[in-house]
Every structure is written in C-alpha cells, then in structure tokens.
Amino acid sequence: MKNIAILLSALMLTWVVPAWADVSRDDATASVQKASGGRVLAVEKTERDGRAVWRVKVLTPQGEVKVVLIDAATGRGL
C-alpha cells in the first residue's frame, strides 16, 4: 500500500512540475526580439533581487544597445 501511495504522489508531481518550469532562453530571446524589433546580441541567465532572470542584450533598430531583464519564472520584463 505504501508503494502505491508513493507511485501516485510521483505521478501527481509530473502533472504539477510544468507549472513551475522556467522560461527558456529561446522564449526570452523571442519575446525581447519581438517587443524591440531589434537583433539580440547576447543572452545569459543571472540573478536579481534573489530571482532568476534572463539578461538579454539587444541592438535596437535605432542603433542603440539595450539590456532587458526577463523574469525566468514568469517571462515578464523587469
């Protein structure tokens, strides 16, 4: 009976884990590229205020280099 409970718990966790999944590097890149209309130069994962963020460096159509931070958990810009 104990083994069945463990198996059911593990099975339920497989349904929950995708809700906790981080925003991928490609997703962060695509959202910044789409929002800015520019060309992404570099992407790295870092931390800000204790949260994981994607630091995306982009060259805007106006020729400016900007850094955009994307929350790795939510995909929202900071």
N, C-alpha and C positions, 0 to 999 in steps of 0.2 A: 504494500500500500504506500509506503514511504517513497519508493521508486517512482510510482505513478504520479505522486504529488510533485516530485522534483521534475519529472518529464513535462508535466502540464505547466509548471512555472516557467521552465525554459522555453516552451512553445509560446507562452503568452509574451515573454520578453522579446521574442523575434518579431512580434507584431508592434511592440512599443518602440523598439530601437530606432526605426527610421524617423520617428518624430524628433529624435534627439540628434539626428545626423547633421553634421556641419555643412555649410555651403561650400561647394567645391571651388577649387582655384579657377576652373573654367567658367563656372557660374558667376563668380565675382568679376572675372575679366569681361565676360559678355555683358553684364549689367552696366559696368563702367563705360565700356566702349559704346554701347547703345545710348546711354544717357549723355555722354560727352560728344559723341560723333568724332572722337579722335582716335589716335593709334596708341594702344597700350605698349609701354616700353618695358615695364618690369612688374612682377607680382611677387610678394613674399608674405608669409604668414608671420605675424608678430603678436604682441600683447599690448593692450592699452586699458588702463584702469582695471586690471585683473581679468579682462575679457580677451578672447582670441579674436583677432581682426586680420583681414587681408589688407595689405598696404599696396595700392595699385598706382603706379606712376604712369601718367598718360600725357601724350602730346596732343593738345587741342588743335582744331582747325585754324585757330588764330596764331599758332606757333608757340603757345605757352606750355610749359611743363607744369603739371599739377599733380599733387598726391591726393588720392581719395582713399578713405578708410571705409571698409565694408565689414560689418559685424559678421563673424564667421558662423554664428548660430542662427541669425535671422535673415541675413542678406541685405539688411538696411544700411544705408550710408550713415556715417557719423559726422 
